[in-house]
Amino acid sequence: MGIPLIAHAVVLGGSVAGSLAARVLSPACERVTVVDRDDLFGPVEPRQAAPQGHHIHALLARGQQILEELFPGFTDELVAGGVPIGDFGTSLSWYFNGQMIRKAETGLVCVASGRPLLESRVRARVRALGNVTYRERTDIAGLVASPDRQRITGVRVQGRAPGAPEEVLDADLVVDTTGRGSRTPLWLEELGYQRVPEERVKMDLTYTTMDFHGPLSFDPIGEDIALLPVATPAQPRGAIFARMPDRYAVSLTGILGDRPPTDHEGFLAYVQSLPVPEIYKAVRDAEPMGPAASFRFPASIRRRYDRLARTPDGLIVLGDAACVFNPVYGQGMTVAAMSARLLGEHVRSGPPTPRAFFRDLSRLIDAPWDMSAGADLGFPGVVGRRTAKVWMGNAYIPRLQAAAAHDGVLTTAFLRSAGLVDPPQALMRPAIISRVLRSRR
């Protein structure tokens, strides 16, 4: 490693996005400090600051590739710990409108670890780096700016122990990865910057998860990983039924005010309403490991830092702090990994220029945002801006999914795009379009 280009970087938030940001900053920095309000190295369980951690999380194919790139042998380490892995096209059964798309080998690796375990393994790898320090149980009070407010020079923090004083962490670079509750837009306004523009897609999603002891008396998953009846406008109730390292889990989704119940009887009734009866048959007599957990997600939010007329030097935002995706598409952790990788590219030649980074970050986010927000806007009651691209996508993609029920080539193309390995435009290649049209004939 050469001479560090940045003396001290402070990362706000120690989840997947924050830890990956610390990992890519490490080679370019003399010191990296990660600040988080939670106890990050306690038991492997959902954190207080991440209530969505109770629910099934997906690491898409591109995310697995980047984690393997940043932490060689990471996937094998998870497998050694009992985490199921498989091919996205054969180990998962994907259903659209009650019809399963044809299974096909894609070469894309699915890792079924669950978020708490994945986070803990990522943090352990990052903590082992000699110049990265985690400050746990520490609140973030605000940014510190230069007298002319043109540069962020540090962060005000306060330990959570009673009587702990507020202190300033001086920094040459501050990276906000504090998630959907990020206060950076407010802090920038207090410093005299314009309000950060936002795009919103309001779907009023609720998802409810219940874990079950295995083995199951009827197990439709077997050695595979999951069954996924995906919510569509024609059948708006969706679910993920997955085999985890130490349990089986069912996450139910409902949009536009349809709330999957948390009581056992109501939960099973909702499962019975799904278009894949095998899930109900598998869990109707299974023993729950505890009460169901429910989480409400009102809207996807994209914060357009790239559209600000000016931004202070020394401040970068990524992960959910920059764009909060509908979690049913599983894009959050993977886009965080892609964004961290982008940050690593920007710091190779010195401290990153925020405007250049936000421009490139916007280009990176375009594809996953178009895919998930566009799919949500296919539901008539969802509120958001419907462009010509959205209308075209919602006319074409269901036809491709229906054709994929009989065509493994289309399955592979769809899953490569949904896994963020290929761009959405790959689904519009003449060879793919012709297969969709032939299937309809």
C-alpha positions in Angstrom: 0.0 0.0 0.0 1.3 3.5 -0.9 1.3 6.6 1.2 -2.2 7.4 2.5 -3.9 10.2 0.6 -6.4 11.1 3.3 -5.4 11.5 6.9 -8.7 10.7 8.7 -12.1 9.6 7.3 -15.2 9.3 9.5 -18.0 7.0 8.4 -21.4 7.6 9.9 -23.2 4.3 10.4 -21.8 0.8 10.8 -24.2 -1.4 8.8 -23.3 -3.0 5.5 -23.0 0.3 3.6 -20.8 1.9 6.4 -18.5 -1.1 6.8 -18.0 -1.5 3.0 -17.3 2.2 2.8 -14.6 1.8 5.5 -13.2 -1.2 3.6 -12.6 0.8 0.4 -11.4 3.9 2.2 -8.8 1.9 4.2 -6.1 1.8 1.5 -6.3 5.5 0.9 -6.5 6.7 4.5 -4.2 6.9 7.4 -7.2 6.3 9.8 -10.8 5.4 9.3 -13.3 5.7 12.2 -16.8 4.2 11.9 -19.4 5.7 14.3 -22.7 3.9 15.2 -25.2 4.2 18.0 -25.6 0.4 18.4 -23.5 -2.3 20.0 -22.1 -3.7 16.8 -20.1 -6.7 18.0 -22.6 -8.3 20.4 -24.8 -11.2 19.6 -25.7 -11.9 16.0 -29.2 -10.5 16.0 -31.2 -7.6 14.5 -30.0 -4.3 15.7 -32.2 -1.6 17.4 -31.3 0.9 14.7 -32.2 -1.6 11.9 -35.7 -2.9 12.7 -35.9 -4.3 9.2 -33.2 -6.8 10.1 -35.8 -9.2 11.4 -37.0 -9.8 7.8 -35.5 -11.9 5.0 -32.9 -10.0 3.1 -31.5 -10.7 -0.3 -27.9 -10.2 -1.4 -28.3 -10.0 -5.2 -25.7 -11.6 -7.5 -23.7 -8.4 -8.1 -23.5 -7.8 -4.4 -22.1 -11.3 -3.8 -19.5 -10.7 -6.6 -18.4 -7.4 -5.0 -18.1 -8.9 -1.5 -16.0 -11.7 -2.8 -13.8 -9.1 -4.6 -13.4 -7.0 -1.4 -13.1 -10.0 1.0 -11.6 -13.0 -0.9 -13.0 -16.3 0.4 -16.0 -14.6 1.9 -18.6 -16.9 0.4 -16.7 -20.0 1.4 -16.5 -18.6 5.0 -20.3 -18.3 5.0 -20.7 -21.8 3.6 -18.4 -23.2 6.4 -20.7 -21.6 8.9 -23.7 -23.4 7.5 -25.2 -20.7 5.2 -27.1 -22.2 2.2 -25.9 -21.1 -1.2 -27.0 -21.9 -4.7 -27.7 -20.7 -8.2 -30.2 -17.9 -8.5 -31.9 -19.7 -11.4 -32.1 -23.2 -9.9 -32.1 -22.9 -6.1 -34.9 -20.4 -6.1 -38.4 -20.9 -7.5 -39.7 -17.7 -8.9 -43.5 -17.2 -9.4 -45.2 -14.4 -11.3 -49.0 -14.5 -11.3 -48.9 -17.9 -9.8 -46.7 -19.3 -12.7 -43.1 -20.5 -12.0 -40.5 -19.4 -14.5 -38.4 -22.2 -15.9 -35.4 -23.1 -13.9 -32.0 -22.5 -15.6 -28.4 -22.4 -14.5 -27.3 -18.7 -14.4 -23.9 -19.0 -12.8 -25.0 -16.4 -10.3 -24.5 -17.2 -6.6 -27.3 -16.8 -4.1 -26.3 -16.4 -0.4 -29.0 -17.1 2.1 -27.4 -15.9 5.3 -29.8 -13.3 6.6 -28.8 -9.7 7.3 -27.5 -9.9 10.9 -25.1 -12.7 10.1 -23.9 -11.1 6.9 -23.4 -7.8 8.6 -21.4 -9.4 11.4 -19.1 -11.2 9.0 -18.5 -8.1 7.0 -17.8 -6.0 10.1 -15.4 -8.7 11.4 -13.4 -8.5 8.2 -13.3 -4.7 8.3 -12.4 -4.6 12.0 -9.4 -6.7 11.3 -7.9 -4.0 9.1 -5.2 -2.2 11.0 -6.3 1.4 10.4 -10.1 1.0 10.9 -11.7 1.7 14.3 -15.4 1.2 15.3 -16.9 3.6 17.8 -20.0 1.9 19.1 -22.8 3.2 21.3 -22.1 6.7 20.0 -24.7 9.2 18.9 -24.0 11.5 15.9 -25.0 15.1 16.8 -24.1 17.0 13.6 -21.6 18.1 11.1 -18.7 20.6 11.7 -18.0 23.0 8.9 -15.2 25.5 8.1 -15.9 29.1 8.9 -16.9 29.8 5.2 -19.1 26.6 5.3 -17.5 25.4 2.1 -16.0 22.3 3.6 -17.0 19.7 6.2 -14.2 19.4 8.7 -15.6 16.9 11.2 -18.5 15.5 13.2 -20.0 16.2 16.6 -20.5 12.9 18.5 -21.5 11.9 22.0 -21.1 8.6 23.7 -24.3 7.0 25.0 -22.9 6.4 28.5 -24.6 8.6 31.1 -22.7 11.9 31.4 -20.6 11.4 28.3 -19.4 14.8 26.9 -20.0 15.9 23.3 -16.8 15.9 21.3 -15.6 16.7 17.8 -14.0 14.1 15.5 -11.9 16.1 13.0 -12.0 14.6 9.6 -10.7 15.2 6.1 -13.7 13.2 4.7 -17.1 12.4 6.2 -19.2 9.6 4.7 -22.9 9.4 5.6 -24.3 5.9 5.5 -26.9 6.3 8.3 -29.7 5.0 6.2 -33.2 6.2 5.5 -33.2 8.4 8.6 -30.2 10.4 7.4 -30.1 14.0 8.7 -27.6 15.2 6.1 -30.4 17.0 4.1 -31.3 19.0 7.3 -27.7 19.7 8.2 -27.0 21.0 4.7 -30.0 23.4 4.9 -28.7 24.6 8.3 -25.4 25.4 6.7 -27.1 27.5 4.0 -27.3 24.9 1.2 -30.5 24.3 -0.8 -32.9 21.5 0.0 -31.9 18.2 -1.5 -34.4 17.3 -4.2 -36.2 14.0 -3.8 -38.1 11.5 -5.9 -40.7 9.4 -4.1 -42.8 6.4 -5.0 -45.5 5.8 -2.4 -46.6 2.2 -2.2 -47.5 1.9 1.5 -45.8 -1.5 1.9 -46.0 -3.7 5.0 -44.1 -6.9 5.4 -44.4 -9.4 8.2 -42.0 -12.2 8.9 -42.4 -15.3 11.0 -39.6 -17.9 11.7 -40.3 -21.6 12.0 -38.4 -24.5 13.5 -37.3 -27.2 11.1 -37.5 -29.9 10.0 -40.9 -29.4 8.3 -43.3 -32.3 7.8 -43.8 -31.0 4.2 -40.8 -29.3 2.7 -41.2 -28.0 -0.8 -37.7 -26.3 -0.7 -35.6 -29.4 0.0 -32.0 -28.6 -0.8 -32.9 -25.4 -2.6 -33.1 -22.0 -0.9 -36.5 -20.3 -1.4 -39.9 -20.1 -3.1 -40.8 -16.5 -4.2 -44.3 -15.7 -5.3 -43.7 -12.1 -6.5 -46.4 -9.5 -6.0 -47.9 -8.3 -9.3 -50.8 -6.0 -10.1 -52.9 -9.0 -10.9 -51.9 -10.8 -7.6 -50.7 -8.1 -5.2 -49.9 -10.3 -2.3 -46.3 -11.6 -2.3 -44.0 -13.6 -0.1 -40.6 -15.2 0.4 -40.4 -18.6 1.9 -36.7 -19.4 2.6 -34.4 -22.0 4.2 -32.0 -20.1 6.5 -28.9 -21.5 8.3 -30.9 -22.4 11.5 -34.6 -22.0 10.6 -37.3 -21.5 7.9 -38.7 -18.1 7.4 -41.8 -16.6 5.7 -41.9 -12.9 4.8 -45.3 -11.7 3.6 -45.8 -8.5 1.7 -48.8 -6.3 1.2 -49.1 -3.0 -0.5 -51.5 0.0 -0.5 -52.7 -0.7 3.0 -52.9 -4.5 2.9 -51.2 -5.4 6.1 -50.1 -9.1 6.7 -51.2 -9.9 10.3 -48.8 -10.7 13.1 -50.9 -13.1 15.0 -50.3 -16.8 14.2 -53.9 -17.5 12.9 -54.1 -14.4 10.8 -50.6 -14.9 9.5 -51.5 -18.4 8.3 -54.7 -17.2 6.7 -52.6 -14.7 4.7 -50.2 -17.4 3.6 -53.2 -19.5 2.5 -54.3 -16.6 0.2 -51.0 -16.8 -1.8 -51.0 -18.2 -5.3 -48.5 -20.9 -4.3 -50.3 -23.4 -2.0 -47.1 -25.3 -1.2 -46.1 -22.6 1.3 -49.2 -22.9 3.4 -49.0 -26.7 3.3 -45.4 -26.4 4.6 -46.0 -24.1 7.6 -49.6 -24.7 8.6 -48.5 -27.2 11.2 -44.9 -25.9 11.8 -43.8 -24.5 15.2 -43.1 -20.8 15.2 -39.8 -19.7 16.8 -41.5 -16.6 18.2 -43.9 -13.9 17.4 -44.0 -12.4 13.9 -42.2 -9.1 13.3 -43.9 -6.4 11.1 -42.3 -3.4 9.4 -44.0 -0.7 7.4 -42.3 1.0 4.4 -44.3 4.0 3.2 -42.3 5.0 0.1 -39.1 4.6 -1.9 -37.1 7.8 -1.7 -34.2 8.9 -4.0 -32.3 11.9 -2.7 -30.8 13.7 -5.7 -27.5 15.1 -4.4 -26.4 15.2 -8.0 -28.9 18.0 -8.6 -27.7 20.4 -6.0 -26.2 23.5 -7.4 -23.3 23.3 -4.8 -22.2 20.9 -2.1 -19.5 21.2 0.6 -16.2 19.5 0.1 -15.4 16.6 2.4 -18.9 15.1 2.5 -20.1 12.0 0.7 -23.5 10.2 1.0 -24.2 6.6 0.0 -26.3 3.6 0.8 -29.9 4.1 2.0 -28.9 7.6 3.0 -28.8 8.4 -0.7 -31.6 6.1 -2.0 -34.1 3.9 -0.1 -35.4 1.1 -2.3 -38.6 -0.9 -1.8 -37.1 -3.8 0.1 -39.1 -6.5 -1.6 -36.7 -6.3 -4.6 -33.6 -7.0 -2.4 -31.5 -4.2 -3.9 -30.4 -2.3 -0.8 -27.3 -4.2 0.2 -26.2 -4.8 -3.3 -26.5 -1.1 -4.3 -24.6 -0.3 -1.1 -21.8 -2.6 -2.2 -21.8 -1.1 -5.7 -21.7 2.4 -4.3 -18.9 1.6 -1.9 -16.9 0.2 -4.8 -17.5 3.4 -6.7 -16.2 5.4 -3.7 -13.1 3.2 -3.7 -12.5 4.2 -7.3 -12.9 7.9 -6.5 -10.4 7.9 -3.6 -7.6 6.2 -5.5 -6.2 9.5 -6.7 -7.0 11.6 -3.6 -9.9 13.0 -1.6 -13.1 12.6 -3.7 -14.8 15.6 -5.3 -18.4 15.4 -4.1 -20.0 16.7 -7.2 -18.2 14.2 -9.4 -19.0 11.4 -7.0 -22.7 12.3 -6.8 -22.9 12.4 -10.6 -21.4 8.9 -10.9 -23.5 7.6 -8.0 -26.7 8.9 -9.8 -25.8 7.0 -12.9 -25.2 3.8 -10.8 -28.5 4.2 -9.1 -30.5 4.8 -12.3 -30.9 1.2 -13.3 -32.0 -0.3 -9.9 -34.3 2.6 -9.3 -35.9 2.3 -12.7 -36.4 -1.4 -12.1 -38.0 -1.3 -8.6 -39.8 2.1 -8.8 -41.0 1.2 -12.3 -42.4 -2.1 -11.1 -44.2 -0.5 -8.2 -45.7 2.1 -10.5 -47.3 -0.8 -12.4 -49.8 -1.0 -9.5 -52.5 1.5 -10.3 -52.8 2.8 -6.7 -49.1 3.5 -6.2 -48.3 7.3 -6.2 -45.4 8.4 -8.3 -44.3 9.9 -11.6 -45.1 7.6 -14.6 -42.8 8.3 -17.5 -43.0 6.7 -21.0 -40.2 4.4 -19.9 -42.3 3.2 -17.0 -45.3 2.5 -19.2 -43.2 0.6 -21.7 -41.5 -1.4 -19.0 -44.7 -2.4 -17.3 -46.1 -3.5 -20.7 -43.1 -5.6 -21.7 -41.7 -7.2 -18.5 -44.8 -9.2 -17.6 -44.8 -10.6 -21.1 -41.1 -11.6 -20.7 -41.9 -13.2 -17.3 -44.8 -15.2 -18.8 -42.6 -16.3 -21.7 -39.9 -17.4 -19.2 -42.2 -20.0 -17.8 -41.2 -22.0 -20.9 -37.9 -20.5 -21.9 -34.8 -20.9 -19.7 -32.9 -18.4 -21.8 -35.4 -15.7 -20.8 -35.1 -16.8 -17.2 -31.3 -16.3 -17.3 -31.6 -12.9 -19.0 -34.2 -11.7 -16.5 -32.3 -12.9 -13.4 -29.0 -11.4 -14.6 -30.8 -8.0 -15.0 -32.7 -8.3 -11.7 -29.5 -9.3 -10.0 -27.9 -6.1 -11.2 -25.2 -7.9 -13.2 -26.6 -6.8 -16.6 -28.3 -3.5 -17.2 -32.1 -3.4 -17.8 -31.4 -2.6 -21.5 -30.1 -6.1 -21.9 -33.7 -7.3 -21.8 -34.4 -5.2 -24.9 -31.8 -6.9 -27.1 -33.3 -8.2 -30.4 -32.6 -11.8 -29.5 -34.5 -11.5 -26.2 -37.4 -9.6 -27.7 -37.8 -12.1 -30.5 -38.0 -15.0 -28.0 -40.7 -13.1 -26.1 -42.7 -12.5 -29.3 -42.3 -16.1 -30.4 -43.6 -17.3 -27.1 -46.7 -15.1 -27.4 -47.4 -16.5 -30.9 
